[in-house]
Amino acid sequence: MCRRFHLPALARIAAARAHSFLALSRRAFVSSRSIRRTVAPVRGLRATRAARILEQFVTEDLSRWYIRRVRDTMRFGSREERAETSAVLGAALLDCARLASPFVPFLSERMYREGRGKEKSVHMEHWPKLRALNDDDKKLLQAMTDARGAVSAALEARAKAGVKVRQPLARLTVKGAPWAHNGLADIVKGEVNIKEIAFDAAQKDAAVLDTVITPELKEEGDLRDAVRAIQEERKKSQFRPRDKIVLLASADERGKTFLRKHE
């Protein structure tokens, strides 16, 4: 069966996966301030420790967490969301350029210029002052650390159960008390692909998944697989995110019913 149908909903589906971007933005901003801990090791001639702190921030906090989580916001979010996300990322990268300048002078210079730093050169910048985090920032950083730990434990539980991440699940129970920041639950839901989060201080394991897949959850998982396949074809065809497409699909009767339902 060949069916021709429009998929303007693809952008909406992708945008819905960008959870709690404001919480993520604040997290990156706080982390950008926290990497100024680099100042003290450098002044004490502990260059190796300073470089490792910067490396940890860039590879883990900024790249593997923040940037990956806000990709759909930058592609499909509102103008205000894109502007704030870009501003946070720019501020973090400028901080990195300033702090990395003693270690990688040429790379940090390029980062600084492309980030539109105020001085003619990053090497003309004042060395960042060490600023203490306030109590709210410390609480947010700790809460985000706990949430990322829950994500790691939940993904490990998924792997052990043999359930792919694209398959939605109903419930994740996390050991401990609820997180102080409301937006973190949405972040974890997006990372682990679950509908609901519960907390149990007496629970033995760090994270327990409800791996029962109902027909409704199975259908949603099939839809995610279909969307991913379509997005891959869009990428191969070099379509831009805002481009609308017409899809030709070959399917049996069950597939025909499925495609019509989610058209």
Secondary structure, DSSP 8 states (H G I E B T S, - for coil): -EEEEE-THHHHHHHHT---HHHHHHHHHHHHHHGGGGHHHHHTT-HHHHHHHHHHIIIIIIIIIIIHHTHHHHHHS-HHHHHHHHHHHHHHHHHHHHHHTTT-HHHHHHHHHHTT-SSSSGGGS---------HHHHHHHHHHHHHHHHHHHHHHHHHHHT--TTS-EEEEEEESS--SSTHHHHHHHHHHTEEEEEEETT-SSSEEEE----HHHHHHHHHHHHHHHHHHHHHHTT--TT---EEEEE--HHHHHHHHHT-
